[in-house]
Amino acid sequence: MKSIYWMETVVCSARKGVDARLARLLEVRQEMRRRTDGCKKAWVARSMDGQPMFLLQAIYDSEESWHAASKKVSEELDPRDGGIESLLSGPPLVGIFALNSENLD
């Protein structure tokens, strides 16, 4: 049976000189998302051309799973490490997309 997943996509860039720190913080956030119930997959990728640009994607069973993962990150990680906003060169591009389950099989 075909179902629809929620796919979160974020593209962001680091300020000059903080890309290694941002990469570590993004990976920690994606790992927390992977361990959240309802998250099918989550990953972070760096730009191939050496620019400090990152792509984050995660796939969730439902809107509720997406909200739970986002809440967990903001409540547990942001207070501990200060969040990622100060490391960004500008606002991230964020989108939520519908993904047919048949595209994952």
Contacts in CASP RR format, 6 or more apart in sequence:
PFRMAT RR
TARGET T0000
AUTHOR 0000-0000-0000
METHOD contacts of the structure
MODEL  1
MKSIYWMETVVCSARKGVDARLARLLEVRQEMRRRTDGCKKAWVARSMDG
QPMFLLQAIYDSEESWHAASKKVSEELDPRDGGIESLLSGPPLVGIFALN
SENLD
2 100 0 8 1.000
2 101 0 8 1.000
2 102 0 8 1.000
3 100 0 8 1.000
3 101 0 8 1.000
4 98 0 8 1.000
4 99 0 8 1.000
4 100 0 8 1.000
4 101 0 8 1.000
5 40 0 8 1.000
5 59 0 8 1.000
5 60 0 8 1.000
5 61 0 8 1.000
5 98 0 8 1.000
5 99 0 8 1.000
5 100 0 8 1.000
5 101 0 8 1.000
5 104 0 8 1.000
6 59 0 8 1.000
6 60 0 8 1.000
6 61 0 8 1.000
6 62 0 8 1.000
6 63 0 8 1.000
6 65 0 8 1.000
6 66 0 8 1.000
6 96 0 8 1.000
6 97 0 8 1.000
6 98 0 8 1.000
6 99 0 8 1.000
7 57 0 8 1.000
7 58 0 8 1.000
7 59 0 8 1.000
7 60 0 8 1.000
7 96 0 8 1.000
7 97 0 8 1.000
7 98 0 8 1.000
7 99 0 8 1.000
8 56 0 8 1.000
8 57 0 8 1.000
8 58 0 8 1.000
8 59 0 8 1.000
8 60 0 8 1.000
8 66 0 8 1.000
8 94 0 8 1.000
8 95 0 8 1.000
8 96 0 8 1.000
8 97 0 8 1.000
9 55 0 8 1.000
9 56 0 8 1.000
9 57 0 8 1.000
9 94 0 8 1.000
9 95 0 8 1.000
9 96 0 8 1.000
9 97 0 8 1.000
10 54 0 8 1.000
10 55 0 8 1.000
10 56 0 8 1.000
10 57 0 8 1.000
10 92 0 8 1.000
10 93 0 8 1.000
10 94 0 8 1.000
10 95 0 8 1.000
11 53 0 8 1.000
11 54 0 8 1.000
11 55 0 8 1.000
11 56 0 8 1.000
11 92 0 8 1.000
11 93 0 8 1.000
12 22 0 8 1.000
12 53 0 8 1.000
12 54 0 8 1.000
12 56 0 8 1.000
12 84 0 8 1.000
12 88 0 8 1.000
12 90 0 8 1.000
12 92 0 8 1.000
12 93 0 8 1.000
13 51 0 8 1.000
13 52 0 8 1.000
13 53 0 8 1.000
13 54 0 8 1.000
13 88 0 8 1.000
13 89 0 8 1.000
13 90 0 8 1.000
14 21 0 8 1.000
14 22 0 8 1.000
14 23 0 8 1.000
14 52 0 8 1.000
14 53 0 8 1.000
14 54 0 8 1.000
14 87 0 8 1.000
14 88 0 8 1.000
14 89 0 8 1.000
15 52 0 8 1.000
15 87 0 8 1.000
15 88 0 8 1.000
15 89 0 8 1.000
16 52 0 8 1.000
16 89 0 8 1.000
17 52 0 8 1.000
18 87 0 8 1.000
19 52 0 8 1.000
21 87 0 8 1.000
22 52 0 8 1.000
22 54 0 8 1.000
22 84 0 8 1.000
22 87 0 8 1.000
22 88 0 8 1.000
23 44 0 8 1.000
23 46 0 8 1.000
23 54 0 8 1.000
25 77 0 8 1.000
25 81 0 8 1.000
25 83 0 8 1.000
25 84 0 8 1.000
25 87 0 8 1.000
26 44 0 8 1.000
26 54 0 8 1.000
26 56 0 8 1.000
26 84 0 8 1.000
27 44 0 8 1.000
28 77 0 8 1.000
28 81 0 8 1.000
29 56 0 8 1.000
29 73 0 8 1.000
29 77 0 8 1.000
29 84 0 8 1.000
30 42 0 8 1.000
30 43 0 8 1.000
30 44 0 8 1.000
30 56 0 8 1.000
30 58 0 8 1.000
31 42 0 8 1.000
32 69 0 8 1.000
32 72 0 8 1.000
32 73 0 8 1.000
32 76 0 8 1.000
32 77 0 8 1.000
33 39 0 8 1.000
33 42 0 8 1.000
33 58 0 8 1.000
33 69 0 8 1.000
33 72 0 8 1.000
33 73 0 8 1.000
34 41 0 8 1.000
34 42 0 8 1.000
34 58 0 8 1.000
36 65 0 8 1.000
36 68 0 8 1.000
36 69 0 8 1.000
36 72 0 8 1.000
37 65 0 8 1.000
37 68 0 8 1.000
38 60 0 8 1.000
38 61 0 8 1.000
38 62 0 8 1.000
38 65 0 8 1.000
38 68 0 8 1.000
38 69 0 8 1.000
39 58 0 8 1.000
39 59 0 8 1.000
39 60 0 8 1.000
39 61 0 8 1.000
39 65 0 8 1.000
39 69 0 8 1.000
40 59 0 8 1.000
40 60 0 8 1.000
40 61 0 8 1.000
40 104 0 8 1.000
41 57 0 8 1.000
41 58 0 8 1.000
41 59 0 8 1.000
42 56 0 8 1.000
42 57 0 8 1.000
42 58 0 8 1.000
42 59 0 8 1.000
43 56 0 8 1.000
43 57 0 8 1.000
43 58 0 8 1.000
44 54 0 8 1.000
44 55 0 8 1.000
44 56 0 8 1.000
45 54 0 8 1.000
45 55 0 8 1.000
45 56 0 8 1.000
46 53 0 8 1.000
46 54 0 8 1.000
46 55 0 8 1.000
47 53 0 8 1.000
47 54 0 8 1.000
47 55 0 8 1.000
52 89 0 8 1.000
58 66 0 8 1.000
58 69 0 8 1.000
59 99 0 8 1.000
59 104 0 8 1.000
60 66 0 8 1.000
60 69 0 8 1.000
66 96 0 8 1.000
77 83 0 8 1.000
END
